[in-house]
């Protein structure tokens, strides 16, 4: 469905309104649903259908994502702005920058006070200095998995956020920023209501005036007992490079650290992350 929405939007962009309208009609009246593809197509169909030239379209498809029709277009518009930034961090081209990157691993106490830190600084030529490949079994095994004696946490990086599998398994809605995010528009995402394994929920914070993605904040729903701590979560900040697109400028993921000798307890947190210190001039 999400891919179908993309096809319809491509026709609309190129002036083929009748073809776009037909694609959107098939999406919202078909026997299947998809969270984002459905709501975006529904919004576009409402926009390109102008009565009395065409009869009203009866929506018969069902979706577990509760999005009011009047807010669907605003949600789709926010996704379009966020998508441009996310795609800018994942593209490969000759303008790939050389970055000076610092990565850290910190041990934090229950109040997030620093116990100790180890860090390394390296030079890398990439737009994605912090991206780690996500396994294919996230929907089945969850975003927090036990692997041997370890608990492994997975967060939504740009590549995963853009993927069909993420868009079809999460619902989206618009929220307004407050406090530190005042003035920003948020695209909140949550897993489908039927989800039983650990999954991610969070907000993509967009500058509505510049139509640029500023940051991503997330945490996990349904974590296993050994990972169920109040301050677990992650964040990524995005930055535009002059003339060369976008990068993730800073990221971190905060995980519960199991207490030695206890299966269900935890002893503070492990915070792993990194930041781009500088963009280096080619030698």
C-alpha positions in Angstrom: 0.0 0.0 0.0 2.8 2.4 0.9 4.4 1.7 -2.4 1.1 2.1 -4.2 0.8 5.6 -2.6 4.2 6.4 -4.0 3.1 5.5 -7.5 -0.1 7.5 -7.2 1.9 10.5 -5.9 4.3 10.2 -8.8 1.4 10.4 -11.3 0.1 13.4 -9.4 3.5 15.1 -9.5 3.7 14.7 -13.2 0.2 16.1 -13.9 -1.6 12.8 -14.5 -4.4 13.5 -12.0 -6.8 10.9 -13.4 -4.3 8.1 -13.0 -3.3 9.3 -9.5 -7.0 9.4 -8.5 -7.5 5.9 -9.7 -4.5 4.6 -7.7 -5.6 6.3 -4.5 -9.2 5.0 -5.0 -7.9 1.4 -5.3 -5.9 1.8 -2.1 -8.7 3.1 0.1 -11.3 0.7 -1.3 -9.2 -2.4 -1.5 -9.4 -5.4 0.9 -6.1 -4.7 2.5 -4.8 -1.9 4.7 -1.5 -0.3 5.5 -1.0 2.3 8.2 0.8 5.1 6.4 0.0 4.2 2.8 -3.7 4.1 3.6 -3.9 7.5 5.4 -1.7 9.3 2.9 -3.7 7.9 0.0 -7.0 8.8 1.7 -5.8 12.4 2.1 -4.6 12.7 -1.5 -7.9 11.2 -2.8 -9.8 13.8 -0.8 -7.6 16.6 -2.2 -7.7 15.5 -5.9 -11.5 14.6 -5.9 -13.4 17.8 -6.6 -17.3 17.3 -6.6 -19.5 17.6 -8.5 -17.2 16.4 -11.3 -16.8 13.0 -9.7 -19.1 11.0 -7.4 -18.2 10.7 -3.8 -15.9 7.7 -3.1 -17.0 5.4 -0.3 -14.2 4.2 1.8 -14.6 0.5 2.7 -11.1 -0.4 3.8 -10.4 -0.8 7.5 -7.2 0.3 9.3 -6.3 0.0 13.0 -4.7 3.4 12.9 -7.1 6.0 14.3 -6.4 9.1 12.2 -9.1 11.7 11.7 -9.6 12.4 8.0 -9.1 16.1 8.5 -5.6 15.5 10.0 -4.5 12.9 7.5 -3.3 15.5 5.0 -1.2 17.3 7.6 0.3 14.1 8.7 1.2 13.2 5.1 2.7 16.6 4.6 4.9 16.2 7.7 6.1 12.8 6.5 7.0 14.4 3.1 9.3 16.9 4.9 10.9 14.3 7.2 11.3 11.9 4.2 13.4 14.4 2.3 15.9 14.7 5.2 16.0 10.9 5.9 16.7 10.2 2.2 19.4 12.9 2.3 21.3 10.9 4.9 21.1 7.6 3.1 22.1 8.5 -0.4 25.5 7.5 -1.9 27.2 9.9 -4.2 30.5 11.5 -5.1 29.9 14.3 -2.5 30.1 11.9 0.5 31.8 13.9 3.2 34.8 12.9 5.4 33.8 13.3 9.1 35.7 13.4 12.3 33.6 11.3 14.6 33.6 10.6 18.4 31.8 7.5 19.7 31.3 6.7 23.4 30.0 4.0 25.7 29.0 5.3 29.2 27.9 3.6 32.4 25.2 5.7 34.2 23.6 5.3 37.6 19.9 5.2 38.2 19.7 9.0 38.1 21.7 9.1 34.9 24.8 10.3 36.7 28.1 9.3 34.9 30.0 6.4 36.5 32.6 6.0 33.7 33.1 6.6 30.0 35.2 5.1 27.2 35.4 7.0 23.8 37.3 6.9 20.5 37.7 9.5 17.8 38.1 8.4 14.1 37.9 9.7 10.6 35.3 8.2 8.3 34.0 8.9 4.8 30.3 8.4 4.9 26.9 10.0 5.5 25.9 7.3 7.9 28.7 7.1 10.6 26.4 5.6 13.2 24.0 3.4 11.2 23.9 -0.3 12.1 22.1 -2.9 10.0 18.7 -4.0 11.4 17.9 -7.7 11.4 15.1 -9.1 9.3 13.2 -10.5 12.3 12.2 -7.3 14.0 8.5 -7.8 13.5 8.6 -11.3 14.9 11.3 -11.1 17.6 11.0 -7.5 18.5 13.2 -4.4 18.8 14.7 -5.8 22.1 16.0 -9.3 21.7 17.8 -11.8 23.9 20.8 -13.2 22.1 22.7 -15.7 24.2 23.6 -14.0 27.5 23.1 -10.5 26.0 20.1 -8.2 25.6 20.3 -6.4 22.2 18.4 -3.2 21.5 17.5 -1.9 18.1 16.4 1.7 17.3 14.9 3.2 14.1 17.7 4.6 12.0 17.0 6.5 8.7 17.1 3.4 6.5 14.6 1.6 8.7 12.3 4.6 9.0 12.1 4.8 5.2 11.5 1.0 4.8 8.2 -0.5 3.7 8.2 -2.9 6.7 8.4 0.0 9.2 5.7 2.1 7.5 3.2 -0.8 7.3 3.7 -1.8 10.9 3.3 1.7 12.5 0.6 4.4 12.8 1.4 8.1 12.4 -0.2 11.2 13.7 0.7 14.9 14.1 1.5 16.4 17.5 2.6 19.9 18.5 5.9 20.6 20.2 6.0 21.9 23.8 8.9 23.1 26.0 12.2 22.2 24.3 10.3 21.3 21.1 8.1 24.4 21.0 7.7 25.7 17.5 8.3 22.3 15.9 5.7 19.9 14.5 5.9 16.3 15.5 5.2 13.2 13.5 4.5 10.7 16.2 4.7 7.0 15.4 3.4 4.0 17.4 3.3 0.3 16.6 0.0 -1.2 15.4 -2.3 -2.1 18.3 -1.9 -5.8 17.8 1.8 -5.7 18.5 2.9 -8.0 21.4 6.7 -7.9 21.1 9.0 -5.0 22.0 8.5 -2.3 19.5 9.5 1.4 19.1 7.4 4.5 19.6 8.6 8.1 19.2 8.4 11.4 17.4 10.1 12.9 14.3 10.4 16.6 15.1 10.1 18.8 11.9 10.7 22.5 11.5 7.4 23.4 9.7 8.8 26.6 8.2 11.9 25.2 6.7 10.3 21.8 6.1 13.3 20.0 7.6 13.7 17.1 10.0 15.5 18.3 13.2 15.5 15.3 15.5 14.1 11.9 16.3 13.2 10.7 19.8 12.0 7.2 20.7 11.6 4.6 23.4 10.3 1.0 23.5 6.9 -0.4 24.2 6.4 -4.0 25.6 10.1 -4.3 26.7 11.0 -7.6 28.5 11.3 -7.4 32.3 15.1 -7.3 32.3 14.9 -4.2 30.0 11.9 -2.4 31.6 13.6 0.6 33.1 12.1 4.2 33.1 14.8 6.0 31.2 15.5 3.7 28.3 15.3 5.4 24.9 17.2 7.0 22.1 17.7 10.2 20.1 19.2 11.3 16.8 19.9 14.9 15.6 20.1 15.8 11.9 22.3 18.5 10.3 22.5 19.9 6.8 26.0 20.1 5.3 26.6 23.0 2.9 26.2 21.7 -0.6 26.4 18.0 0.3 23.1 17.0 1.8 22.3 15.7 5.3 24.0 13.6 8.1 23.0 12.3 11.5 25.1 14.8 13.6 24.6 13.1 17.0 22.9 10.0 18.3 22.6 8.0 21.4 20.7 4.9 22.7 20.2 4.3 26.5 19.7 0.8 27.6 19.1 -0.9 31.0 22.2 -2.6 32.4 21.4 -5.9 34.0 22.5 -6.3 37.6 25.2 -8.9 38.2 23.7 -12.1 39.5 20.1 -11.1 39.0 18.1 -12.2 36.0 15.3 -9.6 36.3 17.0 -6.6 38.0 19.1 -3.8 36.5 21.9 -1.7 37.7 21.7 1.7 36.0 22.1 2.3 32.3 24.5 1.9 29.4 24.5 4.9 27.1 26.1 4.3 23.7 26.3 7.1 21.1 28.4 9.4 19.0 28.7 12.8 17.4 30.2 14.4 14.4 32.9 16.8 15.6 33.9 18.3 12.2 33.6 17.9 8.5 37.1 17.5 7.1 38.5 19.1 4.0 39.8 16.4 1.5 43.6 16.3 1.5 
